[in-house]
Every structure is written in C-alpha cells, then in structure tokens.
C-alpha cells in the first residue's frame, strides 16, 4: 500500500487480529538512509510468535519512502 493513512489502517487491522500482541526490536542497522531491522512478535501471554526482518528507505528529509517485511509464517 501507499500513504500514511493506509499504514494506519494496516496497523489497526493487525491490532484487531492479534489483540495484545507486541514487538521487540532485536537489531537495527542503519546506513545511508536505509534501515534493516530484526524483530520478534510476541503474543499477549508473552510467548514468541515469530522473528522476522524489515527493510526501510528514507528520503533526504528523513521521511519513510519504502517499507518491506520478510518472515516465514
């Protein structure tokens, strides 16, 4: 999707599907306007659901221009 409103809708749908779930960032690597993140998602009871990676790019103003996630479900 594109745009801030679409991202907010996506987050809302996630919260409906996984109430009480949360994320912990394991590792962040930033280089020349790009970011690579490894993160773990936990169920509301604290049990680990999955560990995955996200990649992001930012423009010269520091605004997010691209976001992609990679995981095995």
Backbone bond lengths (Angstrom), bond angles and torsions (degrees), N, CA, C in turn:
res aa  C-N    CA-C-N  psi(-1)  N-CA   C-N-CA  omega(-1)  CA-C   N-CA-C  phi
1 X - - - 1.448 - - 1.504 110.15 -
2 X 1.303 114.50 172.01 1.460 120.56 179.11 1.516 110.26 -131.00
3 X 1.315 115.55 146.46 1.448 121.64 172.13 1.524 114.19 93.97
4 X 1.320 113.21 155.92 1.456 121.90 -178.51 1.524 111.76 -62.76
5 X 1.321 117.40 -44.15 1.468 120.60 -179.44 1.524 111.63 -60.35
6 X 1.308 117.45 -39.43 1.457 121.70 177.98 1.533 110.58 -64.34
7 X 1.325 117.23 -40.73 1.458 121.21 178.04 1.531 110.28 -63.27
8 X 1.313 117.46 -43.62 1.468 121.11 178.99 1.528 110.61 -62.60
9 X 1.324 118.59 -41.53 1.474 121.72 176.51 1.530 111.00 -61.99
10 X 1.309 116.05 -42.53 1.465 121.03 178.87 1.531 110.79 -60.56
11 X 1.312 117.05 -44.38 1.466 121.40 178.51 1.530 110.17 -63.10
12 X 1.334 117.28 -42.08 1.457 121.25 178.22 1.520 112.26 -60.91
13 X 1.324 116.71 -43.20 1.468 120.69 178.10 1.521 110.77 -63.78
14 X 1.326 116.38 -40.21 1.457 120.01 177.59 1.528 110.42 -60.20
15 X 1.331 116.88 -45.81 1.463 120.54 -178.47 1.527 111.68 -64.10
16 X 1.314 118.07 -32.26 1.465 120.92 175.43 1.530 110.90 -69.66
17 X 1.323 117.12 -40.71 1.456 122.52 -176.97 1.533 112.06 -73.66
18 X 1.331 117.29 -34.09 1.463 122.40 -176.69 1.529 110.09 -129.07
19 X 1.327 118.10 67.50 1.470 119.36 -178.08 1.533 111.66 -60.93
20 X 1.318 115.25 132.84 1.457 120.93 178.58 1.514 115.20 82.49
21 X 1.337 118.17 -5.68 1.462 120.51 178.14 1.531 109.29 -68.95
22 X 1.318 114.93 154.75 1.464 119.40 178.97 1.526 109.64 -148.58
23 X 1.333 115.40 167.57 1.460 122.53 -176.46 1.522 110.13 -121.31
24 X 1.323 114.71 150.08 1.451 121.37 172.20 1.519 107.03 -129.52
25 X 1.320 115.38 128.88 1.460 120.46 178.17 1.522 108.84 -80.05
26 X 1.331 116.67 124.46 1.457 121.95 179.91 1.522 112.31 -91.68
27 X 1.343 115.62 -35.62 1.460 119.97 -175.54 1.519 109.21 -158.90
28 X 1.330 116.53 137.34 1.464 122.75 174.75 1.522 108.46 -127.77
29 X 1.320 115.86 130.53 1.458 121.60 175.67 1.526 106.84 -125.76
30 X 1.322 116.08 122.78 1.462 121.47 -178.76 1.526 109.00 -119.36
31 X 1.353 115.37 137.45 1.462 119.75 -179.01 1.523 109.53 -159.31
32 X 1.321 117.68 120.06 1.463 123.94 174.06 1.532 112.92 49.22
33 X 1.317 117.26 53.66 1.455 120.47 175.89 1.515 114.88 75.67
34 X 1.318 116.66 16.02 1.459 121.61 178.47 1.526 108.28 -126.47
35 X 1.321 115.73 154.10 1.453 120.74 -178.78 1.516 109.05 -139.63
36 X 1.316 116.08 133.63 1.454 122.16 173.44 1.519 106.62 -119.65
37 X 1.312 115.94 129.06 1.454 121.42 -176.26 1.517 110.55 -128.48
38 X 1.334 115.79 137.49 1.454 120.65 167.44 1.518 105.91 -108.79
39 X 1.328 116.98 133.38 1.464 121.26 -177.09 1.523 110.39 -142.63
40 X 1.320 114.35 159.11 1.455 121.02 177.15 1.514 108.51 -122.95
41 X 1.320 115.66 136.27 1.459 122.34 175.48 1.524 108.32 -100.78
42 X 1.330 115.53 135.11 1.459 122.31 -179.97 1.527 110.18 -118.52
43 X 1.321 116.30 144.04 1.460 121.58 172.63 1.528 109.44 -72.27
44 X 1.311 116.51 165.45 1.462 120.26 -177.67 1.528 112.51 -58.06
45 X 1.339 118.27 -26.12 1.466 121.34 179.36 1.527 112.42 -83.15
46 X 1.336 117.57 1.49 1.457 122.01 178.26 1.518 114.48 90.87
47 X 1.332 117.24 -2.99 1.460 119.39 177.99 1.530 110.02 -76.20
48 X 1.322 115.83 144.39 1.466 121.02 -178.92 1.522 110.06 -71.70
49 X 1.342 116.29 131.69 1.457 121.57 178.18 1.530 110.66 -96.85
50 X 1.346 116.44 -50.60 1.458 120.59 177.63 1.508 110.47 -165.66
51 X 1.334 115.31 157.75 1.461 122.41 172.11 1.522 106.87 -116.55
52 X 1.331 116.04 137.48 1.455 120.61 -173.66 1.526 110.42 -149.05
53 X 1.335 115.20 -176.46 1.464 121.97 179.87 1.522 110.01 -130.90
54 X 1.318 115.21 149.39 1.461 121.75 173.23 1.518 108.93 -130.69
55 X 1.324 115.00 147.17 1.454 122.42 178.22 1.520 107.44 -124.27
56 X 1.340 116.61 135.45 1.463 120.78 179.90 1.524 109.96 -136.79
57 X 1.340 114.88 150.12 1.465 122.24 172.68 1.517 107.99 -123.03
58 X 1.322 115.77 147.45 1.456 122.62 -179.37 1.519 109.30 -127.68
59 X 1.344 116.21 149.31 1.461 119.81 177.54 1.526 110.28 -85.02
60 X 1.334 116.94 -175.72 1.461 122.39 -177.40 1.525 112.46 -62.57
61 X 1.324 117.79 -24.72 1.465 122.19 178.48 1.533 111.99 -87.88
62 X 1.341 117.41 1.21 1.450 121.36 179.70 1.518 114.38 82.03
63 X 1.335 116.39 12.72 1.466 120.51 179.49 1.520 110.79 -89.13
64 X 1.313 116.05 141.06 1.453 122.99 -179.84 1.528 110.19 -63.64
65 X 1.329 116.59 127.47 1.469 120.39 178.88 1.529 112.29 -117.02
66 X 1.333 117.68 -19.30 1.469 121.01 -178.83 1.524 108.58 -154.37
67 X 1.329 115.94 138.05 1.464 121.28 177.64 1.517 107.98 -142.01
68 X 1.335 117.06 129.48 1.454 121.84 178.32 1.518 108.55 -137.37
69 X 1.340 116.35 141.86 1.449 121.15 178.30 1.517 110.37 -118.38
70 X 1.329 115.54 148.29 1.457 122.03 -178.28 1.519 109.10 -133.75
71 X 1.346 116.87 122.13 1.462 120.86 178.38 1.514 110.43 -160.13
72 X 1.321 115.02 161.56 1.451 122.94 172.68 1.523 107.17 -107.28
73 X 1.309 117.08 120.04 1.465 119.77 -177.90 1.505 110.92 -92.89
